[in-house]
Amino acid sequence: MQLRLTPEQNDEKREAELAVKEVEDELQAETDESKHDALKAEVAGRKEKLTTLIEGFQVSTLQKHLYCL
């Protein structure tokens, strides 16, 4: 089944992806090694939020699909 997002869901997904990229870019640019662990943890946390968001969209889509059967 193809996951089709609403415009609002697309916006949420895009914002979450940009949040991940923002910290990944910061990590790449950071020259102070002492800040790398904190930034890596922040990247991991934001990726987790993105994954949770997408999984929520998938569950919602599946529920709607099953409800229509």
N, C-alpha and C positions, 0 to 999 in steps of 0.2 A: 504494500500500500504506500502510495506517495504521500508524504507529509506536506500538506498545503497550509501555510500559515496565513492568518488574517493580517491585515496591514498593521494592526496594533502589535501582534505577536512578532511580525517582522521587525518592527521598530525596537521592541524589547530585546530580540535576539541580536540585532545590529549593535545596540548600546552595550550589551554584555560582551560581544566580540571586541568592540572598541576598547572597553575597559581592560580586557586581557592584553590586547596589543599595546595599549598605553604603558602598562607595567613591564611587558616584555621589552619594549623599546627603552624604557628607563633602565632596566637591568643590563641591556646591551651597552648602553652609554656610560653606565656607572663604572668609574675607575677605582673606587674605594672598595676593596675586597670585603671589608667588614660589613658592608651593606648588602652584599650579594645574598646571604642566607635569608634576610628579611624580605628582600624583593622576590626571591624564588618562592617563599612561602605565600607572598601576596599573589603571585602568578597562579600558584596552585589553588589558592582559595577562589580566585576569580574564575578559573577554569571549572572548578567544582560547581560554582553558581551557574555558569553557562550550561554545563551538562545537566544540572537539575532543572533548569528552565526548559531545555529542549525535551527532556524526559517528560516533564509536565505537559508540554504541548502534544507529545506523542500519546500520552494516556488520554488526554482530552479528546484528541482526534479519534482514537480507537473507541472510546466510549460513545462518541457521537455516531460513529460508523455502526457500531453494534446496536445502538438504540434505533437506527433507521432500518434495521433488518427485519 
